[in-house]
């Protein structure tokens, strides 16, 4: 009997290995048919990960230099950059073709099976359960939190004239997240265990060889990761336990309490699931919204005529400079929303999304083989001249009611697209509209002479390498 079982397992292993190597050879064959940046033998294009200027040069000219898509090498493994909207619609428009790949190991090892890291039935179940709590009617619950911390940021800037706005933007986002997700406030961002979890992910993503768990587990840093994961999960679990002990049927005003309600109605959604999803939301949103806020202020500071148009819109909504904002007021800020979307087009918070192909994908005369790793780059797609003419120009009118219908549905993907689009995109847009409107009501923003040029850094989130410096001047009330 045992001999038969062993024989079966050996045969199964050989079959799986043969399938893997067959698809690997097909991927390599495809790579040699396509063009891409020069690679170093055995190392591949790994060194590009730390050359931000070269990455920007390639990103802005990718469609001209490498068509119809680009190949790179992660050591001896080919990776393909897909950027044309039609191809993206085929790949992203269904769950049929893709799943998460090794690039998500650095996040999965810390947060477990959350919406970003999970696939298959776990993802489907969690998405279905959590999605209703991001409906626009539920998001009204968070508005008071957005407004409260927007006014706190305005106050923090009270005595500033020249400022690196990224520091204040990141603090604002952390304060909002802490209260809207955890239901607590007052912790300093730098002392939060969630910041430590984020630094761990950054360490691995900039060292691609550490993305392979078989390699990473042999390093001393894996122990640091395991320790940080325990701290993160224990901290989150302690907040959850505290809420359970003090729950007396009070109104839910944060995401953790909403997930507790989900668990009460769906026992299969466990405490571990609540912890994993809480960690996911805390880690995923920290830098992305902060980056969007910073880049939006930079863009408006660089284009005074557009900033003035936003202020005119705000003056039409508010009777005076001291009038408190409401959720309905924010809904009226149509032109400001166009500016936010144009910011996210030029500076998408997540410049690259990775996936693994789970079924052969036909792309014109080529076929992406099963098992292939691909990179989807909103940064590249958003700068394609045939999708957005004069792509480097900051032009919010691209998203006006009469123009936005002309944009390919997969030509603007700052929040991903398809079934796996970002569940919190409406949350983020309302948050950004709230804080930007309050800052611009109080301050005129302009660029600091000598610090106008951005040096972009392409990591898990898009950042300005030396920060974003702005000059602030109070407006007359």
C-alpha positions as CSV (number, residue, x, y, z in Angstrom):
1,X,0.0,0.0,0.0
2,X,2.7,2.5,1.0
3,X,4.7,1.6,-2.0
4,X,1.7,2.4,-4.2
5,X,1.2,5.8,-2.5
6,X,4.8,6.7,-2.8
7,X,4.8,5.7,-6.5
8,X,1.7,7.8,-7.0
9,X,3.3,10.8,-5.3
10,X,6.5,10.5,-7.3
11,X,4.5,10.3,-10.6
12,X,2.4,13.3,-9.5
13,X,5.6,15.3,-8.6
14,X,7.2,14.5,-12.0
15,X,4.1,15.5,-13.8
16,X,3.8,18.8,-12.0
17,X,7.5,19.5,-12.6
18,X,7.2,18.7,-16.3
19,X,4.3,21.1,-16.6
20,X,6.2,23.8,-14.7
21,X,9.3,23.5,-16.9
22,X,7.2,23.3,-20.1
23,X,5.6,26.6,-19.2
24,X,8.9,28.1,-18.1
25,X,10.5,27.2,-21.4
26,X,7.5,28.8,-23.2
27,X,7.9,32.0,-21.2
28,X,11.6,32.1,-22.0
29,X,10.9,31.5,-25.7
30,X,8.4,34.4,-25.6
31,X,10.9,36.6,-23.8
32,X,13.5,36.1,-26.6
33,X,10.9,37.2,-29.2
34,X,10.3,40.5,-27.4
35,X,12.5,43.6,-26.7
36,X,13.3,45.0,-23.3
37,X,16.0,46.8,-21.4
38,X,19.5,45.2,-21.5
39,X,19.9,42.5,-18.8
40,X,22.9,41.2,-16.9
41,X,23.4,37.4,-17.2
42,X,21.9,35.5,-14.1
43,X,21.0,38.9,-12.5
44,X,18.7,40.1,-15.2
45,X,17.2,43.5,-14.7
46,X,17.2,43.4,-10.9
47,X,19.5,46.4,-10.6
48,X,17.0,48.6,-12.4
49,X,14.9,48.4,-9.2
50,X,17.2,50.9,-7.5
51,X,17.8,53.2,-10.6
52,X,14.8,55.5,-10.3
53,X,15.9,57.8,-13.2
54,X,16.3,54.9,-15.6
55,X,12.9,53.5,-14.5
56,X,11.2,56.8,-15.2
57,X,13.0,57.0,-18.6
58,X,11.8,53.5,-19.5
59,X,8.3,54.1,-18.2
60,X,7.7,57.3,-20.2
61,X,9.0,55.8,-23.5
62,X,8.0,52.1,-23.0
63,X,5.3,52.1,-25.7
64,X,7.7,53.7,-28.2
65,X,10.8,51.5,-27.3
66,X,9.1,48.2,-26.5
67,X,5.9,47.1,-28.3
68,X,3.4,45.5,-28.0
69,X,4.6,44.7,-24.5
70,X,8.0,44.6,-22.7
71,X,10.0,41.8,-21.3
72,X,12.3,42.0,-18.2
73,X,14.3,39.4,-16.4
74,X,14.1,38.7,-12.6
75,X,17.3,36.7,-12.5
76,X,16.5,33.9,-14.9
77,X,12.8,34.3,-14.8
78,X,11.0,36.4,-17.5
79,X,8.5,39.1,-16.4
80,X,6.3,40.9,-19.0
81,X,5.0,44.4,-18.7
82,X,1.5,44.8,-20.1
83,X,0.3,48.4,-20.6
84,X,-2.1,48.6,-23.6
85,X,-5.8,49.1,-22.4
86,X,-7.2,46.4,-24.7
87,X,-4.8,43.8,-23.4
88,X,-5.4,45.0,-19.8
89,X,-9.2,44.6,-20.3
90,X,-8.7,41.0,-21.5
91,X,-6.5,40.2,-18.5
92,X,-8.1,42.2,-15.7
93,X,-11.7,42.1,-16.8
94,X,-12.1,38.6,-15.3
95,X,-10.7,36.5,-12.5
96,X,-10.1,33.8,-15.1
97,X,-6.6,34.6,-16.2
98,X,-4.7,35.8,-13.1
99,X,-3.8,35.2,-9.5
100,X,-1.3,36.8,-7.0
101,X,2.4,36.0,-7.5
102,X,5.6,36.0,-5.5
103,X,5.7,39.8,-5.3
104,X,2.8,39.5,-2.8
105,X,4.8,37.2,-0.5
106,X,6.2,40.2,1.4
107,X,2.7,41.4,2.2
108,X,1.1,38.0,2.7
109,X,3.8,37.0,5.2
110,X,2.8,40.0,7.4
111,X,-1.0,40.3,7.0
112,X,-2.1,36.8,6.0
113,X,-5.1,36.3,3.7
114,X,-6.5,39.8,3.3
115,X,-8.3,41.2,0.3
116,X,-5.0,42.3,-1.4
117,X,-3.1,39.0,-0.9
118,X,-5.8,36.3,-1.1
119,X,-7.1,34.6,-4.2
120,X,-9.9,32.1,-5.1
121,X,-12.7,31.3,-2.7
122,X,-11.2,33.2,0.3
123,X,-11.0,36.4,-1.7
124,X,-14.5,36.0,-3.2
125,X,-16.0,35.4,0.2
126,X,-14.3,38.3,1.9
127,X,-15.0,40.7,-0.9
128,X,-18.6,39.8,-1.0
129,X,-19.0,40.3,2.8
130,X,-17.0,43.5,3.1
131,X,-18.1,45.3,-0.2
132,X,-21.5,46.6,1.2
133,X,-19.6,48.5,3.9
134,X,-17.9,50.6,1.3
135,X,-21.2,51.7,-0.3
136,X,-21.5,55.4,-0.6
137,X,-24.4,55.5,1.9
138,X,-22.1,53.8,4.5
139,X,-19.2,56.1,3.7
140,X,-21.1,59.0,5.1
141,X,-20.3,57.5,8.5
142,X,-16.6,58.4,7.9
143,X,-17.1,62.0,6.8
144,X,-16.9,63.5,10.3
145,X,-13.6,61.7,10.7
146,X,-12.3,63.0,7.4
147,X,-13.4,66.6,8.3
148,X,-12.0,66.5,11.8
149,X,-8.5,65.5,10.7
150,X,-8.6,67.8,7.7
151,X,-9.1,70.7,10.1
152,X,-6.4,69.4,12.3
153,X,-4.0,69.4,9.3
154,X,-5.0,72.9,8.4
155,X,-4.2,73.9,12.0
156,X,-0.9,72.1,11.9
157,X,0.1,74.2,8.9
158,X,-0.9,77.4,10.7
159,X,2.6,78.7,11.3
160,X,4.3,77.3,8.3
161,X,5.4,79.2,5.2
162,X,7.6,76.7,3.4
163,X,6.9,73.0,4.1
164,X,7.6,69.5,3.0
165,X,3.9,68.6,2.6
166,X,4.5,64.8,2.5
167,X,5.1,64.8,6.3
168,X,1.8,66.4,7.0
169,X,-0.1,64.4,4.4
170,X,1.1,61.1,5.9
171,X,0.2,62.1,9.4
172,X,-3.3,63.2,8.2
173,X,-3.8,59.8,6.5
174,X,-2.6,57.9,9.5
175,X,-4.9,59.8,11.8
176,X,-7.9,59.1,9.5
177,X,-7.0,55.4,9.2
178,X,-6.5,54.9,12.9
179,X,-9.9,56.3,13.7
180,X,-11.9,55.1,10.7
181,X,-10.5,51.6,10.7
182,X,-9.5,50.9,14.3
183,X,-11.8,53.3,16.1
184,X,-9.0,54.9,18.2
185,X,-6.9,58.0,17.8
186,X,-4.0,59.8,19.3
187,X,-1.1,57.4,18.6
188,X,2.0,58.9,16.9
189,X,2.5,57.4,13.4
190,X,6.1,56.6,13.9
191,X,5.4,54.6,17.0
192,X,2.7,52.5,15.4
193,X,3.4,48.8,14.7
194,X,1.8,49.3,11.3
195,X,4.7,51.5,10.2
196,X,7.1,48.8,11.1
197,X,5.2,46.3,9.0
198,X,5.3,48.7,6.1
199,X,9.1,49.1,6.3
200,X,9.5,45.3,6.2
201,X,7.6,45.1,2.9
202,X,9.7,47.9,1.4
203,X,12.9,46.1,2.4
204,X,11.9,43.0,0.5
205,X,10.4,44.6,-2.6
206,X,13.6,46.5,-3.2
207,X,15.6,43.2,-3.0
208,X,13.8,41.0,-5.5
209,X,15.7,37.8,-4.6
210,X,14.1,38.0,-1.2
211,X,10.7,37.7,-2.7
212,X,11.3,34.0,-2.9
213,X,10.3,32.6,0.5
214,X,12.7,29.7,0.1
215,X,15.6,32.2,0.0
216,X,14.1,34.7,2.4
217,X,13.5,32.1,5.2
218,X,17.2,31.4,5.2
219,X,18.1,35.0,6.1
220,X,18.2,36.6,9.5
221,X,15.7,39.2,8.3
222,X,13.0,36.5,8.2
223,X,13.1,36.4,12.0
224,X,12.7,40.1,12.1
225,X,9.6,39.8,9.8
226,X,8.1,37.0,12.0
227,X,8.6,39.1,15.1
228,X,7.1,42.2,13.4
229,X,4.1,40.1,12.2
230,X,3.5,38.8,15.7
231,X,3.6,42.4,17.1
232,X,1.3,43.6,14.4
233,X,-1.3,40.8,14.8
234,X,-1.2,40.8,18.6
235,X,-1.7,44.6,18.7
236,X,-4.6,44.4,16.3
237,X,-6.1,41.4,18.2
238,X,-5.9,43.4,21.5
239,X,-7.9,46.2,20.0
240,X,-10.5,43.7,18.7
241,X,-10.7,41.9,22.1
242,X,-11.2,45.3,23.8
243,X,-14.1,46.1,21.5
244,X,-15.7,42.7,22.1
245,X,-15.5,43.3,25.9
246,X,-17.0,46.8,25.7
247,X,-19.6,46.2,23.0
248,X,-23.0,47.3,24.1
249,X,-24.9,47.6,20.9
250,X,-23.5,51.1,20.2
251,X,-23.5,52.5,16.6
252,X,-20.7,51.3,14.4
253,X,-18.4,54.1,13.2
254,X,-15.3,52.2,12.2
255,X,-14.4,49.4,9.9
256,X,-13.3,46.9,12.6
257,X,-16.7,47.2,14.3
258,X,-18.4,46.7,11.0
259,X,-16.3,43.5,10.4
260,X,-17.4,42.4,13.9
261,X,-21.0,42.7,12.7
262,X,-20.0,40.6,9.6
263,X,-18.6,38.0,11.8
264,X,-21.7,37.9,14.0
265,X,-23.8,37.2,11.0
266,X,-21.3,35.0,9.2
267,X,-19.4,32.7,11.7
268,X,-17.1,31.6,8.9
269,X,-15.6,35.1,8.9
270,X,-13.5,34.6,12.0
271,X,-11.5,36.8,14.4
272,X,-8.4,35.9,12.4
273,X,-10.1,37.2,9.3
274,X,-10.9,40.4,11.0
275,X,-7.3,40.8,12.2
276,X,-5.9,40.0,8.7
277,X,-8.2,42.4,6.9
278,X,-7.6,45.2,9.5
279,X,-3.9,44.8,9.0
280,X,-4.4,44.8,5.3
281,X,-6.4,48.1,5.3
282,X,-4.0,49.8,7.7
283,X,-0.9,48.9,5.7
284,X,-2.3,49.3,2.2
285,X,-3.7,52.7,2.6
286,X,-0.9,54.4,4.6
287,X,1.2,55.8,1.8
288,X,-1.1,55.6,-1.2
289,X,-3.6,58.3,-0.1
290,X,-0.8,60.3,1.5
291,X,1.1,60.3,-1.9
292,X,-2.1,61.2,-3.8
293,X,-2.7,64.2,-1.4
294,X,0.9,65.4,-1.7
295,X,1.0,65.1,-5.5
296,X,-2.4,66.8,-5.8
297,X,-1.2,69.8,-3.9
298,X,2.0,69.9,-5.9
299,X,0.0,69.8,-9.2
300,X,-2.3,72.7,-8.1
301,X,0.7,74.7,-6.8
302,X,2.4,74.2,-10.2
303,X,-0.7,75.3,-12.1
304,X,-2.0,78.5,-10.5
305,X,-4.9,78.9,-13.0
306,X,-6.3,75.5,-12.2
307,X,-5.9,76.1,-8.5
308,X,-7.8,79.4,-8.9
309,X,-10.6,77.5,-10.7
310,X,-10.9,75.1,-7.8
311,X,-11.1,78.0,-5.3
312,X,-13.8,79.6,-7.4
313,X,-15.8,76.3,-7.2
314,X,-15.3,76.2,-3.4
315,X,-16.4,79.8,-3.1
316,X,-19.6,78.9,-4.9
317,X,-20.3,76.1,-2.4
318,X,-19.4,77.9,0.9
319,X,-20.8,81.3,1.8
320,X,-17.8,82.3,3.8
321,X,-14.3,80.9,4.8
322,X,-15.5,79.7,8.2
323,X,-18.5,77.7,7.1
324,X,-18.2,74.0,8.1
325,X,-18.3,71.4,5.3
326,X,-20.8,68.7,5.0
327,X,-20.9,65.4,3.1
328,X,-23.3,67.0,0.6
329,X,-20.8,69.9,0.1
330,X,-18.1,67.5,-0.9
331,X,-20.3,65.8,-3.4
332,X,-20.7,69.2,-5.2
333,X,-16.9,69.5,-5.7
334,X,-16.9,68.2,-9.3
335,X,-13.9,70.2,-10.6
336,X,-11.8,69.3,-7.6
337,X,-12.6,65.6,-8.3
338,X,-11.4,66.1,-11.8
339,X,-8.1,67.5,-10.5
340,X,-7.7,64.5,-8.2
341,X,-8.3,62.1,-11.0
342,X,-5.8,64.0,-13.2
343,X,-3.3,63.8,-10.4
344,X,-3.8,60.1,-10.1
345,X,-3.3,59.8,-13.8
346,X,0.1,61.4,-13.8
347,X,1.1,60.1,-10.4
348,X,-0.8,56.9,-9.6
349,X,-0.1,55.9,-6.0
350,X,0.6,52.3,-7.0
351,X,2.8,52.6,-10.1
352,X,3.0,48.8,-10.7
353,X,0.7,45.8,-10.1
354,X,1.9,42.3,-10.4
355,X,0.0,39.1,-11.3
356,X,0.6,35.5,-12.3
357,X,-1.1,34.1,-15.4
358,X,-3.2,31.1,-14.6
359,X,-4.4,30.3,-18.1
360,X,-2.8,30.9,-21.5
361,X,-3.7,34.5,-22.7
362,X,-3.7,35.3,-26.4
363,X,-2.4,38.8,-27.1
364,X,-2.3,39.3,-30.8
365,X,0.3,37.1,-32.4
366,X,1.7,36.2,-29.0
367,X,0.5,34.0,-26.1
368,X,1.3,34.6,-22.5
369,X,1.9,31.1,-21.1
370,X,0.3,29.8,-17.9
371,X,2.6,30.5,-14.9
372,X,4.0,33.7,-16.4
373,X,4.6,36.7,-14.2
374,X,3.3,40.0,-15.5
375,X,3.5,43.6,-14.4
376,X,0.6,46.0,-15.0
377,X,1.8,49.6,-14.8
378,X,-0.8,52.3,-14.4
379,X,2.1,54.8,-14.6
380,X,2.9,53.7,-18.1
381,X,-0.7,53.2,-19.3
382,X,-1.7,56.7,-18.1
383,X,1.1,58.2,-20.2
384,X,0.3,56.6,-23.5
385,X,-0.2,59.4,-26.1
386,X,-3.0,57.5,-27.9
387,X,-4.9,57.1,-24.7
388,X,-4.2,60.6,-23.3
389,X,-3.0,63.1,-25.9
390,X,-0.2,65.4,-24.7
391,X,0.1,63.0,-21.7
392,X,2.6,65.0,-19.6
393,X,0.2,68.0,-19.5
394,X,-1.8,68.4,-16.3
395,X,-5.3,68.8,-17.7
396,X,-8.3,68.1,-15.3
397,X,-10.7,68.6,-18.2
398,X,-9.8,65.2,-19.4
399,X,-12.2,64.0,-16.7
400,X,-15.0,66.5,-17.5
401,X,-18.5,65.0,-18.0
402,X,-18.2,65.3,-21.8
403,X,-14.6,63.9,-22.0
404,X,-14.4,61.1,-19.5
405,X,-16.7,58.9,-21.6
406,X,-14.0,58.9,-24.3
407,X,-11.4,57.3,-22.0
408,X,-11.0,53.6,-22.5
409,X,-12.3,51.8,-19.3
410,X,-8.9,50.2,-18.8
411,X,-7.0,53.4,-19.8
412,X,-7.3,54.9,-16.3
413,X,-6.6,52.4,-13.6
414,X,-5.2,54.1,-10.5
415,X,-7.3,51.8,-8.3
416,X,-6.7,48.7,-10.5
417,X,-9.7,47.6,-12.5
418,X,-12.1,44.7,-13.0
419,X,-13.4,42.4,-10.3
420,X,-10.2,43.0,-8.2
421,X,-10.3,46.8,-8.3
422,X,-9.6,48.6,-5.0
423,X,-12.5,48.2,-2.7
424,X,-11.7,51.6,-1.0
425,X,-11.5,53.9,-4.0
426,X,-14.7,55.9,-3.2
427,X,-13.4,56.2,0.4
428,X,-10.1,57.6,-0.9
429,X,-11.7,60.1,-3.3
430,X,-14.0,61.5,-0.6
431,X,-11.2,61.7,1.9
432,X,-9.0,63.5,-0.6
433,X,-11.8,65.9,-1.6
434,X,-12.5,66.7,2.0
435,X,-8.9,67.5,3.0
436,X,-7.9,69.3,-0.2
437,X,-10.9,71.6,-0.1
438,X,-10.2,72.6,3.5
439,X,-6.5,73.3,2.8
440,X,-7.3,75.4,-0.3
441,X,-10.0,77.4,1.5
442,X,-7.4,78.4,4.0
443,X,-4.1,78.6,2.0
444,X,-2.8,79.6,-1.4
445,X,-0.2,77.1,-2.3
446,X,2.8,77.6,-4.7
447,X,6.1,75.9,-5.4
448,X,9.3,76.8,-3.6
449,X,11.8,78.3,-6.0
450,X,14.7,75.9,-6.5
451,X,12.6,72.9,-5.4
452,X,10.1,72.7,-8.3
453,X,11.3,69.6,-9.9
454,X,10.1,66.2,-8.7
455,X,12.5,63.2,-8.5
456,X,10.1,60.2,-8.5
457,X,10.8,57.0,-6.6
458,X,9.1,53.8,-7.9
459,X,8.5,51.4,-5.0
460,X,5.3,49.9,-3.6
461,X,3.9,53.4,-3.8
462,X,5.0,56.3,-6.0
463,X,6.9,58.9,-4.0
464,X,8.9,62.1,-4.5
465,X,12.4,61.2,-3.5
466,X,13.3,64.5,-1.8
467,X,9.8,65.3,-0.7
468,X,7.3,67.9,-2.1
469,X,8.0,71.4,-0.9
470,X,5.3,74.0,-1.0
471,X,5.0,77.6,-0.1
472,X,1.8,78.5,1.9
473,X,0.1,81.9,2.2
474,X,-3.1,82.4,4.1
475,X,-6.1,83.5,2.2
476,X,-8.3,86.3,3.4
477,X,-11.5,85.0,4.9
